[in-house]
Amino acid sequence: MTEYMSAADFARYHDLDPGTIRRYKHDGRLPEPDAVIGMEDTERQHHGWLPKTVEAWQRPGQGARTDLQQE
């Protein structure tokens, strides 16, 4: 079975407040989730990320050179 990390797990891994992760998700500053639970037409979906996705994510910061990110 594949295990995914929740938004709370994502926050804990990067030592961030869960509210910060919610804001980053809303602003599009998190990677696309690797899994989505819940139908598109429901009010609440839950997102999950593979551990390797969470580990690879770099927190955006002031002066971050986003043009240097590898694709």
N, CA, C, O and CB atoms as a CASP TS submission, in Angstrom:
PFRMAT TS
TARGET T0000
AUTHOR 0000-0000-0000
METHOD Language model
MODEL 1
PARENT N/A
ATOM      1  N   MET     1       0.838  -1.177   0.000  1.00  0.00           N
ATOM      2  CA  MET     1       0.000   0.000   0.000  1.00  0.00           C
ATOM      3  C   MET     1       0.889   1.248   0.000  1.00  0.00           C
ATOM      4  O   MET     1       1.879   1.318   0.729  1.00  0.00           O
ATOM      5  CB  MET     1      -0.957  -0.007   1.220  1.00  0.00           C
ATOM      6  N   THR     2       0.529   2.210  -0.812  1.00  0.00           N
ATOM      7  CA  THR     2       1.266   3.467  -0.879  1.00  0.00           C
ATOM      8  C   THR     2       0.794   4.384   0.236  1.00  0.00           C
ATOM      9  O   THR     2      -0.408   4.557   0.438  1.00  0.00           O
ATOM     10  CB  THR     2       1.087   4.146  -2.261  1.00  0.00           C
ATOM     11  N   GLU     3       1.737   4.969   0.959  1.00  0.00           N
ATOM     12  CA  GLU     3       1.393   5.901   2.032  1.00  0.00           C
ATOM     13  C   GLU     3       1.685   7.318   1.579  1.00  0.00           C
ATOM     14  O   GLU     3       2.699   7.590   0.937  1.00  0.00           O
ATOM     15  CB  GLU     3       2.172   5.572   3.328  1.00  0.00           C
ATOM     16  N   TYR     4       0.777   8.213   1.927  1.00  0.00           N
ATOM     17  CA  TYR     4       0.898   9.624   1.567  1.00  0.00           C
ATOM     18  C   TYR     4       0.964  10.467   2.827  1.00  0.00           C
ATOM     19  O   TYR     4       0.497  10.058   3.890  1.00  0.00           O
ATOM     20  CB  TYR     4      -0.280  10.072   0.677  1.00  0.00           C
ATOM     21  N   MET     5       1.545  11.639   2.694  1.00  0.00           N
ATOM     22  CA  MET     5       1.629  12.577   3.805  1.00  0.00           C
ATOM     23  C   MET     5       0.522  13.619   3.648  1.00  0.00           C
ATOM     24  O   MET     5       0.274  14.117   2.549  1.00  0.00           O
ATOM     25  CB  MET     5       3.035  13.256   3.864  1.00  0.00           C
ATOM     26  N   SER     6      -0.134  13.937   4.752  1.00  0.00           N
ATOM     27  CA  SER     6      -1.197  14.937   4.754  1.00  0.00           C
ATOM     28  C   SER     6      -0.581  16.338   4.798  1.00  0.00           C
ATOM     29  O   SER     6       0.636  16.486   4.907  1.00  0.00           O
ATOM     30  CB  SER     6      -2.159  14.720   5.959  1.00  0.00           C
ATOM     31  N   ALA     7      -1.425  17.350   4.712  1.00  0.00           N
ATOM     32  CA  ALA     7      -0.945  18.729   4.833  1.00  0.00           C
ATOM     33  C   ALA     7      -0.311  18.947   6.210  1.00  0.00           C
ATOM     34  O   ALA     7       0.688  19.656   6.327  1.00  0.00           O
ATOM     35  CB  ALA     7      -2.107  19.735   4.605  1.00  0.00           C
ATOM     36  N   ALA     8      -0.889  18.342   7.249  1.00  0.00           N
ATOM     37  CA  ALA     8      -0.314  18.457   8.592  1.00  0.00           C
ATOM     38  C   ALA     8       1.060  17.787   8.650  1.00  0.00           C
ATOM     39  O   ALA     8       1.980  18.315   9.274  1.00  0.00           O
ATOM     40  CB  ALA     8      -1.259  17.829   9.641  1.00  0.00           C
ATOM     41  N   ASP     9       1.201  16.630   8.004  1.00  0.00           N
ATOM     42  CA  ASP     9       2.499  15.951   7.941  1.00  0.00           C
ATOM     43  C   ASP     9       3.512  16.814   7.189  1.00  0.00           C
ATOM     44  O   ASP     9       4.672  16.920   7.587  1.00  0.00           O
ATOM     45  CB  ASP     9       2.360  14.567   7.257  1.00  0.00           C
ATOM     46  N   PHE    10       3.054  17.427   6.099  1.00  0.00           N
ATOM     47  CA  PHE    10       3.897  18.306   5.284  1.00  0.00           C
ATOM     48  C   PHE    10       4.429  19.439   6.162  1.00  0.00           C
ATOM     49  O   PHE    10       5.623  19.739   6.147  1.00  0.00           O
ATOM     50  CB  PHE    10       3.100  18.876   4.064  1.00  0.00           C
ATOM     51  N   ALA    11       3.534  20.062   6.925  1.00  0.00           N
ATOM     52  CA  ALA    11       3.921  21.165   7.808  1.00  0.00           C
ATOM     53  C   ALA    11       4.928  20.696   8.854  1.00  0.00           C
ATOM     54  O   ALA    11       5.941  21.356   9.085  1.00  0.00           O
ATOM     55  CB  ALA    11       2.682  21.763   8.496  1.00  0.00           C
ATOM     56  N   ARG    12       4.652  19.564   9.481  1.00  0.00           N
ATOM     57  CA  ARG    12       5.534  19.041  10.525  1.00  0.00           C
ATOM     58  C   ARG    12       6.921  18.731   9.968  1.00  0.00           C
ATOM     59  O   ARG    12       7.927  19.035  10.609  1.00  0.00           O
ATOM     60  CB  ARG    12       4.926  17.780  11.156  1.00  0.00           C
ATOM     61  N   TYR    13       6.982  18.130   8.782  1.00  0.00           N
ATOM     62  CA  TYR    13       8.263  17.771   8.175  1.00  0.00           C
ATOM     63  C   TYR    13       9.132  19.007   7.950  1.00  0.00           C
ATOM     64  O   TYR    13      10.344  18.967   8.163  1.00  0.00           O
ATOM     65  CB  TYR    13       8.037  17.038   6.847  1.00  0.00           C
ATOM     66  N   HIS    14       8.506  20.106   7.518  1.00  0.00           N
ATOM     67  CA  HIS    14       9.259  21.324   7.214  1.00  0.00           C
ATOM     68  C   HIS    14       9.258  22.320   8.370  1.00  0.00           C
ATOM     69  O   HIS    14       9.686  23.462   8.206  1.00  0.00           O
ATOM     70  CB  HIS    14       8.691  21.986   5.979  1.00  0.00           C
ATOM     71  N   ASP    15       8.778  21.891   9.540  1.00  0.00           N
ATOM     72  CA  ASP    15       8.737  22.724  10.735  1.00  0.00           C
ATOM     73  C   ASP    15       7.997  24.037  10.470  1.00  0.00           C
ATOM     74  O   ASP    15       8.476  25.118  10.814  1.00  0.00           O
ATOM     75  CB  ASP    15      10.156  23.009  11.229  1.00  0.00           C
ATOM     76  N   LEU    16       6.825  23.919   9.855  1.00  0.00           N
ATOM     77  CA  LEU    16       5.983  25.069   9.555  1.00  0.00           C
ATOM     78  C   LEU    16       4.644  24.921  10.259  1.00  0.00           C
ATOM     79  O   LEU    16       4.225  23.813  10.594  1.00  0.00           O
ATOM     80  CB  LEU    16       5.782  25.224   8.034  1.00  0.00           C
ATOM     81  N   ASP    17       3.989  26.031  10.476  1.00  0.00           N
ATOM     82  CA  ASP    17       2.650  26.028  11.038  1.00  0.00           C
ATOM     83  C   ASP    17       1.674  25.466  10.000  1.00  0.00           C
ATOM     84  O   ASP    17       1.809  25.770   8.815  1.00  0.00           O
ATOM     85  CB  ASP    17       2.231  27.460  11.481  1.00  0.00           C
ATOM     86  N   PRO    18       0.709  24.664  10.410  1.00  0.00           N
ATOM     87  CA  PRO    18      -0.272  24.156   9.443  1.00  0.00           C
ATOM     88  C   PRO    18      -0.981  25.266   8.664  1.00  0.00           C
ATOM     89  O   PRO    18      -1.328  25.076   7.499  1.00  0.00           O
ATOM     90  CB  PRO    18      -1.301  23.313  10.159  1.00  0.00           C
ATOM     91  N   GLY    19      -1.195  26.412   9.291  1.00  0.00           N
ATOM     92  CA  GLY    19      -1.808  27.543   8.594  1.00  0.00           C
ATOM     93  C   GLY    19      -0.948  28.043   7.450  1.00  0.00           C
ATOM     94  O   GLY    19      -1.467  28.492   6.428  1.00  0.00           O
ATOM     95  N   THR    20       0.361  27.967   7.617  1.00  0.00           N
ATOM     96  CA  THR    20       1.276  28.372   6.548  1.00  0.00           C
ATOM     97  C   THR    20       1.132  27.442   5.357  1.00  0.00           C
ATOM     98  O   THR    20       1.104  27.892   4.212  1.00  0.00           O
ATOM     99  CB  THR    20       2.734  28.379   7.047  1.00  0.00           C
ATOM    100  N   ILE    21       1.042  26.151   5.622  1.00  0.00           N
ATOM    101  CA  ILE    21       0.867  25.183   4.534  1.00  0.00           C
ATOM    102  C   ILE    21      -0.460  25.409   3.823  1.00  0.00           C
ATOM    103  O   ILE    21      -0.526  25.342   2.596  1.00  0.00           O
ATOM    104  CB  ILE    21       0.940  23.741   5.072  1.00  0.00           C
ATOM    105  N   ARG    22      -1.522  25.679   4.591  1.00  0.00           N
ATOM    106  CA  ARG    22      -2.821  25.963   3.958  1.00  0.00           C
ATOM    107  C   ARG    22      -2.722  27.191   3.054  1.00  0.00           C
ATOM    108  O   ARG    22      -3.254  27.192   1.943  1.00  0.00           O
ATOM    109  CB  ARG    22      -3.915  26.182   5.033  1.00  0.00           C
ATOM    110  N   ARG    23      -2.047  28.227   3.526  1.00  0.00           N
ATOM    111  CA  ARG    23      -1.876  29.444   2.727  1.00  0.00           C
ATOM    112  C   ARG    23      -1.046  29.157   1.484  1.00  0.00           C
ATOM    113  O   ARG    23      -1.397  29.602   0.391  1.00  0.00           O
ATOM    114  CB  ARG    23      -1.213  30.554   3.563  1.00  0.00           C
ATOM    115  N   TYR    24       0.050  28.420   1.635  1.00  0.00           N
ATOM    116  CA  TYR    24       0.882  28.063   0.482  1.00  0.00           C
ATOM    117  C   TYR    24       0.074  27.254  -0.533  1.00  0.00           C
ATOM    118  O   TYR    24       0.199  27.458  -1.741  1.00  0.00           O
ATOM    119  CB  TYR    24       2.125  27.261   0.935  1.00  0.00           C
ATOM    120  N   LYS    25      -0.758  26.334  -0.032  1.00  0.00           N
ATOM    121  CA  LYS    25      -1.579  25.517  -0.928  1.00  0.00           C
ATOM    122  C   LYS    25      -2.566  26.408  -1.682  1.00  0.00           C
ATOM    123  O   LYS    25      -2.738  26.274  -2.894  1.00  0.00           O
ATOM    124  CB  LYS    25      -2.335  24.416  -0.134  1.00  0.00           C
ATOM    125  N   HIS    26      -3.205  27.308  -0.959  1.00  0.00           N
ATOM    126  CA  HIS    26      -4.167  28.233  -1.573  1.00  0.00           C
ATOM    127  C   HIS    26      -3.497  29.119  -2.618  1.00  0.00           C
ATOM    128  O   HIS    26      -4.083  29.404  -3.662  1.00  0.00           O
ATOM    129  CB  HIS    26      -4.831  29.104  -0.499  1.00  0.00           C
ATOM    130  N   ASP    27      -2.263  29.558  -2.337  1.00  0.00           N
ATOM    131  CA  ASP    27      -1.522  30.448  -3.244  1.00  0.00           C
ATOM    132  C   ASP    27      -0.828  29.703  -4.379  1.00  0.00           C
ATOM    133  O   ASP    27      -0.232  30.331  -5.254  1.00  0.00           O
ATOM    134  CB  ASP    27      -0.494  31.233  -2.464  1.00  0.00           C
ATOM    135  N   GLY    28      -0.896  28.377  -4.376  1.00  0.00           N
ATOM    136  CA  GLY    28      -0.254  27.594  -5.431  1.00  0.00           C
ATOM    137  C   GLY    28       1.245  27.437  -5.256  1.00  0.00           C
ATOM    138  O   GLY    28       1.964  27.201  -6.227  1.00  0.00           O
ATOM    139  N   ARG    29       1.728  27.567  -4.013  1.00  0.00           N
ATOM    140  CA  ARG    29       3.168  27.466  -3.761  1.00  0.00           C
ATOM    141  C   ARG    29       3.612  26.083  -3.283  1.00  0.00           C
ATOM    142  O   ARG    29       4.778  25.888  -2.939  1.00  0.00           O
ATOM    143  CB  ARG    29       3.571  28.491  -2.742  1.00  0.00           C
ATOM    144  N   LEU    30       2.693  25.136  -3.264  1.00  0.00           N
ATOM    145  CA  LEU    30       3.050  23.754  -2.931  1.00  0.00           C
ATOM    146  C   LEU    30       3.039  22.931  -4.207  1.00  0.00           C
ATOM    147  O   LEU    30       2.381  23.299  -5.180  1.00  0.00           O
ATOM    148  CB  LEU    30       2.072  23.151  -1.873  1.00  0.00           C
ATOM    149  N   PRO    31       3.762  21.823  -4.210  1.00  0.00           N
ATOM    150  CA  PRO    31       3.693  20.944  -5.382  1.00  0.00           C
ATOM    151  C   PRO    31       2.286  20.357  -5.517  1.00  0.00           C
ATOM    152  O   PRO    31       1.541  20.261  -4.541  1.00  0.00           O
ATOM    153  CB  PRO    31       4.746  19.806  -5.279  1.00  0.00           C
ATOM    154  N   GLU    32       1.947  19.974  -6.724  1.00  0.00           N
ATOM    155  CA  GLU    32       0.661  19.317  -6.942  1.00  0.00           C
ATOM    156  C   GLU    32       0.612  18.066  -6.069  1.00  0.00           C
ATOM    157  O   GLU    32       1.616  17.366  -5.942  1.00  0.00           O
ATOM    158  CB  GLU    32       0.450  18.959  -8.457  1.00  0.00           C
ATOM    159  N   PRO    33      -0.540  17.776  -5.465  1.00  0.00           N
ATOM    160  CA  PRO    33      -0.631  16.569  -4.640  1.00  0.00           C
ATOM    161  C   PRO    33      -0.477  15.314  -5.497  1.00  0.00           C
ATOM    162  O   PRO    33      -0.848  15.292  -6.670  1.00  0.00           O
ATOM    163  CB  PRO    33      -1.971  16.533  -3.882  1.00  0.00           C
ATOM    164  N   ASP    34       0.072  14.285  -4.888  1.00  0.00           N
ATOM    165  CA  ASP    34       0.221  13.000  -5.565  1.00  0.00           C
ATOM    166  C   ASP    34      -1.063  12.180  -5.477  1.00  0.00           C
ATOM    167  O   ASP    34      -1.246  11.221  -6.227  1.00  0.00           O
ATOM    168  CB  ASP    34       1.389  12.216  -4.966  1.00  0.00           C
ATOM    169  N   ALA    35      -1.948  12.560  -4.558  1.00  0.00           N
ATOM    170  CA  ALA    35      -3.231  11.871  -4.409  1.00  0.00           C
ATOM    171  C   ALA    35      -4.275  12.864  -3.923  1.00  0.00           C
ATOM    172  O   ALA    35      -3.974  13.784  -3.162  1.00  0.00           O
ATOM    173  CB  ALA    35      -3.113  10.671  -3.427  1.00  0.00           C
ATOM    174  N   VAL    36      -5.500  12.662  -4.373  1.00  0.00           N
ATOM    175  CA  VAL    36      -6.633  13.478  -3.930  1.00  0.00           C
ATOM    176  C   VAL    36      -7.741  12.531  -3.500  1.00  0.00           C
ATOM    177  O   VAL    36      -8.113  11.616  -4.235  1.00  0.00           O
ATOM    178  CB  VAL    36      -7.127  14.457  -5.064  1.00  0.00           C
ATOM    179  N   ILE    37      -8.260  12.760  -2.304  1.00  0.00           N
ATOM    180  CA  ILE    37      -9.358  11.951  -1.788  1.00  0.00           C
ATOM    181  C   ILE    37     -10.601  12.826  -1.774  1.00  0.00           C
ATOM    182  O   ILE    37     -10.594  13.924  -1.217  1.00  0.00           O
ATOM    183  CB  ILE    37      -9.040  11.383  -0.357  1.00  0.00           C
ATOM    184  N   GLY    38     -11.651  12.339  -2.380  1.00  0.00           N
ATOM    185  CA  GLY    38     -12.900  13.086  -2.465  1.00  0.00           C
ATOM    186  C   GLY    38     -13.175  13.463  -3.907  1.00  0.00           C
ATOM    187  O   GLY    38     -12.255  13.670  -4.699  1.00  0.00           O
ATOM    188  N   MET    39     -14.428  13.547  -4.229  1.00  0.00           N
ATOM    189  CA  MET    39     -14.829  13.869  -5.594  1.00  0.00           C
ATOM    190  C   MET    39     -14.648  15.361  -5.855  1.00  0.00           C
ATOM    191  O   MET    39     -14.672  16.180  -4.937  1.00  0.00           O
ATOM    192  CB  MET    39     -16.290  13.450  -5.845  1.00  0.00           C
ATOM    193  N   GLU    40     -14.470  15.686  -7.118  1.00  0.00           N
ATOM    194  CA  GLU    40     -14.228  17.064  -7.514  1.00  0.00           C
ATOM    195  C   GLU    40     -15.377  17.987  -7.131  1.00  0.00           C
ATOM    196  O   GLU    40     -15.154  19.157  -6.819  1.00  0.00           O
ATOM    197  CB  GLU    40     -13.989  17.137  -9.000  1.00  0.00           C
ATOM    198  N   ASP    41     -16.594  17.477  -7.150  1.00  0.00           N
ATOM    199  CA  ASP    41     -17.748  18.324  -6.868  1.00  0.00           C
ATOM    200  C   ASP    41     -18.093  18.411  -5.379  1.00  0.00           C
ATOM    201  O   ASP    41     -19.085  19.044  -5.019  1.00  0.00           O
ATOM    202  CB  ASP    41     -18.938  17.812  -7.624  1.00  0.00           C
ATOM    203  N   THR    42     -17.300  17.796  -4.519  1.00  0.00           N
ATOM    204  CA  THR    42     -17.547  17.905  -3.084  1.00  0.00           C
ATOM    205  C   THR    42     -16.862  19.149  -2.547  1.00  0.00           C
ATOM    206  O   THR    42     -15.928  19.675  -3.153  1.00  0.00           O
ATOM    207  CB  THR    42     -17.051  16.644  -2.336  1.00  0.00           C
ATOM    208  N   GLU    43     -17.339  19.607  -1.409  1.00  0.00           N
ATOM    209  CA  GLU    43     -16.789  20.828  -0.829  1.00  0.00           C
ATOM    210  C   GLU    43     -15.384  20.634  -0.281  1.00  0.00           C
ATOM    211  O   GLU    43     -14.591  21.575  -0.257  1.00  0.00           O
ATOM    212  CB  GLU    43     -17.692  21.328   0.267  1.00  0.00           C
ATOM    213  N   ARG    44     -15.078  19.443   0.151  1.00  0.00           N
ATOM    214  CA  ARG    44     -13.798  19.249   0.831  1.00  0.00           C
ATOM    215  C   ARG    44     -13.063  18.049   0.249  1.00  0.00           C
ATOM    216  O   ARG    44     -13.540  16.915   0.305  1.00  0.00           O
ATOM    217  CB  ARG    44     -14.008  19.062   2.343  1.00  0.00           C
ATOM    218  N   GLN    45     -11.911  18.326  -0.301  1.00  0.00           N
ATOM    219  CA  GLN    45     -11.035  17.260  -0.772  1.00  0.00           C
ATOM    220  C   GLN    45      -9.819  17.221   0.143  1.00  0.00           C
ATOM    221  O   GLN    45      -9.431  18.238   0.719  1.00  0.00           O
ATOM    222  CB  GLN    45     -10.617  17.477  -2.270  1.00  0.00           C
ATOM    223  N   HIS    46      -9.230  16.058   0.272  1.00  0.00           N
ATOM    224  CA  HIS    46      -8.011  15.900   1.056  1.00  0.00           C
ATOM    225  C   HIS    46      -6.881  15.561   0.101  1.00  0.00           C
ATOM    226  O   HIS    46      -7.013  14.686  -0.756  1.00  0.00           O
ATOM    227  CB  HIS    46      -8.171  14.800   2.155  1.00  0.00           C
ATOM    228  N   HIS    47      -5.772  16.261   0.260  1.00  0.00           N
ATOM    229  CA  HIS    47      -4.620  16.055  -0.604  1.00  0.00           C
ATOM    230  C   HIS    47      -3.554  15.271   0.139  1.00  0.00           C
ATOM    231  O   HIS    47      -3.407  15.387   1.356  1.00  0.00           O
ATOM    232  CB  HIS    47      -4.058  17.398  -1.100  1.00  0.00           C
ATOM    233  N   GLY    48      -2.810  14.469  -0.620  1.00  0.00           N
ATOM    234  CA  GLY    48      -1.716  13.701  -0.059  1.00  0.00           C
ATOM    235  C   GLY    48      -0.497  13.792  -0.959  1.00  0.00           C
ATOM    236  O   GLY    48      -0.619  13.864  -2.182  1.00  0.00           O
ATOM    237  N   TRP    49       0.677  13.789  -0.345  1.00  0.00           N
ATOM    238  CA  TRP    49       1.933  13.867  -1.079  1.00  0.00           C
ATOM    239  C   TRP    49       2.803  12.672  -0.699  1.00  0.00           C
ATOM    240  O   TRP    49       2.835  12.248   0.457  1.00  0.00           O
ATOM    241  CB  TRP    49       2.670  15.206  -0.787  1.00  0.00           C
ATOM    242  N   LEU    50       3.494  12.150  -1.681  1.00  0.00           N
ATOM    243  CA  LEU    50       4.469  11.103  -1.400  1.00  0.00           C
ATOM    244  C   LEU    50       5.596  11.696  -0.564  1.00  0.00           C
ATOM    245  O   LEU    50       5.920  12.873  -0.725  1.00  0.00           O
ATOM    246  CB  LEU    50       5.021  10.478  -2.717  1.00  0.00           C
ATOM    247  N   PRO    51       6.201  10.911   0.325  1.00  0.00           N
ATOM    248  CA  PRO    51       7.307  11.438   1.121  1.00  0.00           C
ATOM    249  C   PRO    51       8.409  12.063   0.264  1.00  0.00           C
ATOM    250  O   PRO    51       8.978  13.084   0.652  1.00  0.00           O
ATOM    251  CB  PRO    51       7.892  10.336   1.971  1.00  0.00           C
ATOM    252  N   LYS    52       8.723  11.469  -0.898  1.00  0.00           N
ATOM    253  CA  LYS    52       9.786  12.033  -1.737  1.00  0.00           C
ATOM    254  C   LYS    52       9.397  13.405  -2.280  1.00  0.00           C
ATOM    255  O   LYS    52      10.270  14.247  -2.492  1.00  0.00           O
ATOM    256  CB  LYS    52      10.107  11.084  -2.897  1.00  0.00           C
ATOM    257  N   THR    53       8.107  13.649  -2.508  1.00  0.00           N
ATOM    258  CA  THR    53       7.644  14.959  -2.967  1.00  0.00           C
ATOM    259  C   THR    53       7.829  15.988  -1.861  1.00  0.00           C
ATOM    260  O   THR    53       8.296  17.100  -2.109  1.00  0.00           O
ATOM    261  CB  THR    53       6.161  14.899  -3.407  1.00  0.00           C
ATOM    262  N   VAL    54       7.462  15.613  -0.638  1.00  0.00           N
ATOM    263  CA  VAL    54       7.595  16.516   0.509  1.00  0.00           C
ATOM    264  C   VAL    54       9.065  16.831   0.766  1.00  0.00           C
ATOM    265  O   VAL    54       9.418  17.981   1.028  1.00  0.00           O
ATOM    266  CB  VAL    54       6.950  15.896   1.772  1.00  0.00           C
ATOM    267  N   GLU    55       9.918  15.819   0.692  1.00  0.00           N
ATOM    268  CA  GLU    55      11.348  16.012   0.936  1.00  0.00           C
ATOM    269  C   GLU    55      11.984  16.912  -0.116  1.00  0.00           C
ATOM    270  O   GLU    55      12.888  17.684   0.203  1.00  0.00           O
ATOM    271  CB  GLU    55      12.063  14.668   0.965  1.00  0.00           C
ATOM    272  N   ALA    56      11.531  16.827  -1.359  1.00  0.00           N
ATOM    273  CA  ALA    56      12.132  17.592  -2.455  1.00  0.00           C
ATOM    274  C   ALA    56      11.673  19.046  -2.492  1.00  0.00           C
ATOM    275  O   ALA    56      12.330  19.879  -3.117  1.00  0.00           O
ATOM    276  CB  ALA    56      11.810  16.936  -3.772  1.00  0.00           C
ATOM    277  N   TRP    57      10.567  19.366  -1.840  1.00  0.00           N
ATOM    278  CA  TRP    57      10.005  20.714  -1.894  1.00  0.00           C
ATOM    279  C   TRP    57      10.918  21.702  -1.182  1.00  0.00           C
ATOM    280  O   TRP    57      11.424  21.425  -0.094  1.00  0.00           O
ATOM    281  CB  TRP    57       8.600  20.740  -1.270  1.00  0.00           C
ATOM    282  N   GLN    58      11.117  22.837  -1.795  1.00  0.00           N
ATOM    283  CA  GLN    58      11.911  23.911  -1.202  1.00  0.00           C
ATOM    284  C   GLN    58      10.979  25.067  -0.876  1.00  0.00           C
ATOM    285  O   GLN    58      10.270  25.570  -1.747  1.00  0.00           O
ATOM    286  CB  GLN    58      13.062  24.369  -2.159  1.00  0.00           C
ATOM    287  N   ARG    59      10.985  25.478   0.368  1.00  0.00           N
ATOM    288  CA  ARG    59      10.120  26.568   0.808  1.00  0.00           C
ATOM    289  C   ARG    59      10.464  27.842   0.052  1.00  0.00           C
ATOM    290  O   ARG    59      11.632  28.225  -0.018  1.00  0.00           O
ATOM    291  CB  ARG    59      10.248  26.792   2.327  1.00  0.00           C
ATOM    292  N   PRO    60       9.448  28.508  -0.521  1.00  0.00           N
ATOM    293  CA  PRO    60       9.727  29.779  -1.184  1.00  0.00           C
ATOM    294  C   PRO    60      10.059  30.828  -0.132  1.00  0.00           C
ATOM    295  O   PRO    60       9.463  30.845   0.944  1.00  0.00           O
ATOM    296  CB  PRO    60       8.521  30.234  -2.055  1.00  0.00           C
ATOM    297  N   GLY    61      10.985  31.677  -0.436  1.00  0.00           N
ATOM    298  CA  GLY    61      11.357  32.718   0.507  1.00  0.00           C
ATOM    299  C   GLY    61      11.720  33.992  -0.211  1.00  0.00           C
ATOM    300  O   GLY    61      11.796  34.036  -1.439  1.00  0.00           O
ATOM    301  N   GLN    62      11.940  35.007   0.555  1.00  0.00           N
ATOM    302  CA  GLN    62      12.318  36.290  -0.009  1.00  0.00           C
ATOM    303  C   GLN    62      13.618  36.126  -0.790  1.00  0.00           C
ATOM    304  O   GLN    62      14.619  35.637  -0.265  1.00  0.00           O
ATOM    305  CB  GLN    62      12.469  37.364   1.102  1.00  0.00           C
ATOM    306  N   GLY    63      13.583  36.535  -2.030  1.00  0.00           N
ATOM    307  CA  GLY    63      14.777  36.452  -2.860  1.00  0.00           C
ATOM    308  C   GLY    63      15.040  35.078  -3.442  1.00  0.00           C
ATOM    309  O   GLY    63      16.108  34.841  -4.006  1.00  0.00           O
ATOM    310  N   ALA    64      14.086  34.168  -3.315  1.00  0.00           N
ATOM    311  CA  ALA    64      14.287  32.820  -3.859  1.00  0.00           C
ATOM    312  C   ALA    64      14.395  32.882  -5.374  1.00  0.00           C
ATOM    313  O   ALA    64      13.596  33.555  -6.026  1.00  0.00           O
ATOM    314  CB  ALA    64      13.134  31.878  -3.441  1.00  0.00           C
ATOM    315  N   ARG    65      15.371  32.189  -5.938  1.00  0.00           N
ATOM    316  CA  ARG    65      15.576  32.163  -7.391  1.00  0.00           C
ATOM    317  C   ARG    65      14.743  31.035  -7.979  1.00  0.00           C
ATOM    318  O   ARG    65      15.255  29.947  -8.245  1.00  0.00           O
ATOM    319  CB  ARG    65      17.089  31.984  -7.750  1.00  0.00           C
ATOM    320  N   THR    66      13.467  31.298  -8.177  1.00  0.00           N
ATOM    321  CA  THR    66      12.584  30.269  -8.715  1.00  0.00           C
ATOM    322  C   THR    66      12.888  29.958 -10.170  1.00  0.00           C
ATOM    323  O   THR    66      12.461  28.923 -10.683  1.00  0.00           O
ATOM    324  CB  THR    66      11.143  30.697  -8.578  1.00  0.00           C
ATOM    325  N   ASP    67      13.625  30.841 -10.846  1.00  0.00           N
ATOM    326  CA  ASP    67      13.979  30.585 -12.243  1.00  0.00           C
ATOM    327  C   ASP    67      15.035  29.495 -12.368  1.00  0.00           C
ATOM    328  O   ASP    67      15.295  29.012 -13.470  1.00  0.00           O
ATOM    329  CB  ASP    67      14.478  31.863 -12.901  1.00  0.00           C
ATOM    330  N   LEU    68      15.644  29.102 -11.258  1.00  0.00           N
ATOM    331  CA  LEU    68      16.702  28.095 -11.290  1.00  0.00           C
ATOM    332  C   LEU    68      16.182  26.688 -10.991  1.00  0.00           C
ATOM    333  O   LEU    68      16.958  25.733 -10.995  1.00  0.00           O
ATOM    334  CB  LEU    68      17.786  28.457 -10.297  1.00  0.00           C
ATOM    335  N   GLN    69      14.892  26.551 -10.736  1.00  0.00           N
ATOM    336  CA  GLN    69      14.340  25.237 -10.421  1.00  0.00           C
ATOM    337  C   GLN    69      14.447  24.319 -11.623  1.00  0.00           C
ATOM    338  O   GLN    69      14.174  24.718 -12.755  1.00  0.00           O
ATOM    339  CB  GLN    69      12.881  25.354  -9.968  1.00  0.00           C
ATOM    340  N   GLN    70      14.849  23.079 -11.359  1.00  0.00           N
ATOM    341  CA  GLN    70      14.956  22.091 -12.429  1.00  0.00           C
ATOM    342  C   GLN    70      13.587  21.519 -12.720  1.00  0.00           C
ATOM    343  O   GLN    70      12.764  21.363 -11.818  1.00  0.00           O
ATOM    344  CB  GLN    70      15.947  20.967 -12.055  1.00  0.00           C
ATOM    345  N   GLU    71      13.347  21.209 -13.967  1.00  0.00           N
ATOM    346  CA  GLU    71      12.053  20.625 -14.339  1.00  0.00           C
ATOM    347  C   GLU    71      12.202  19.171 -14.674  1.00  0.00           C
ATOM    348  O   GLU    71      11.219  18.511 -15.010  1.00  0.00           O
ATOM    349  CB  GLU    71      11.437  21.364 -15.516  1.00  0.00           C
TER
END
